[in-house]
Amino acid sequence: MIMCTSLDLFAKRNRKAGFNEGKSVGKKEGRIEGKKTMLIELLKTKIGYLSKETIQLIRSCNRKELEQLTKQFIMINNQEDILEILDMH
């Protein structure tokens, strides 16, 4: 009986830890996706048009690439500028 209770407690703690870790990862990924969406909308407003390929490229950026695009936003005047920034990193 005591062993079952200990195993149940152990399993419950691990499930809770896994849930909390998953929740944290999900929030982080959600923030990154939100930043990508915002950057895409800002670039559409600034440039006027983004191809499906360019949008997909931005959506597939890693965190470092996204930071570079965001930092250099003011320098972006066309889709080619986006490609150049991403090719540099």
C-alpha positions as CSV (number, residue, x, y, z in Angstrom):
1,M,0.0,0.0,0.0
2,I,2.7,2.5,0.9
3,M,4.7,1.6,-2.2
4,C,1.6,2.3,-4.4
5,T,1.1,5.7,-2.7
6,S,4.7,6.6,-3.2
7,L,4.5,5.7,-6.9
8,D,1.3,7.6,-7.3
9,L,2.8,10.7,-5.7
10,F,6.0,10.3,-7.8
11,A,3.9,10.1,-11.0
12,K,1.7,13.0,-10.0
13,R,4.8,15.2,-9.4
14,N,6.3,14.2,-12.7
15,R,3.1,14.9,-14.6
16,K,2.9,18.3,-13.0
17,A,6.5,19.1,-13.8
18,G,6.0,18.0,-17.4
19,F,2.9,20.1,-17.7
20,N,4.6,23.2,-16.3
21,E,7.6,22.7,-18.6
22,G,5.2,22.3,-21.6
23,K,3.3,25.3,-20.6
24,S,6.5,27.4,-20.4
25,V,7.7,26.2,-23.8
26,G,4.3,26.9,-25.3
27,K,4.3,30.5,-24.0
28,K,7.8,31.1,-25.3
29,E,6.9,29.7,-28.7
30,G,3.7,31.8,-28.7
31,R,5.6,35.0,-28.0
32,I,8.0,34.2,-30.9
33,E,5.1,33.5,-33.3
34,G,3.5,36.7,-32.2
35,K,6.6,38.7,-32.9
36,K,6.9,37.1,-36.4
37,T,3.3,38.0,-37.1
38,M,3.8,41.6,-36.0
39,L,7.0,41.9,-38.0
40,I,5.2,40.6,-41.1
41,E,2.4,43.1,-40.7
42,L,4.8,46.0,-40.1
43,L,6.8,45.0,-43.2
44,K,3.7,44.7,-45.3
45,T,2.8,48.2,-44.2
46,K,6.2,49.6,-44.9
47,I,7.0,47.8,-48.2
48,G,3.5,47.4,-49.4
49,Y,3.7,43.7,-50.4
50,L,5.4,40.5,-49.2
51,S,5.4,37.4,-51.3
52,K,4.2,34.1,-49.9
53,E,7.9,32.9,-50.0
54,T,9.1,35.9,-48.0
55,I,6.4,35.4,-45.4
56,Q,7.3,31.7,-45.1
57,L,10.9,32.7,-44.8
58,I,10.1,35.0,-41.9
59,R,7.8,32.4,-40.3
60,S,10.7,29.9,-40.4
61,C,13.3,32.2,-38.8
62,N,15.0,31.2,-35.6
63,R,15.1,33.6,-32.7
64,K,18.5,35.1,-33.7
65,E,17.3,35.7,-37.3
66,L,14.1,37.3,-36.0
67,E,16.1,39.6,-33.7
68,Q,18.3,40.7,-36.6
69,L,15.3,41.5,-38.8
70,T,13.6,43.4,-36.0
71,K,16.8,45.4,-35.2
72,Q,17.3,46.2,-38.9
73,F,13.6,46.9,-39.6
74,I,14.3,50.6,-40.3
75,M,16.9,49.7,-43.0
76,I,14.5,47.4,-44.8
77,N,13.0,48.9,-48.0
78,N,12.2,45.9,-50.1
79,Q,12.1,42.1,-50.0
80,E,15.7,41.8,-51.2
81,D,16.8,43.6,-48.0
82,I,15.1,40.9,-46.0
83,L,17.0,38.2,-47.9
84,E,20.3,40.0,-47.4
85,I,19.8,40.3,-43.7
86,L,19.0,36.7,-43.4
87,D,21.9,35.6,-45.6
88,M,24.3,37.5,-43.4
89,H,23.3,35.3,-40.4
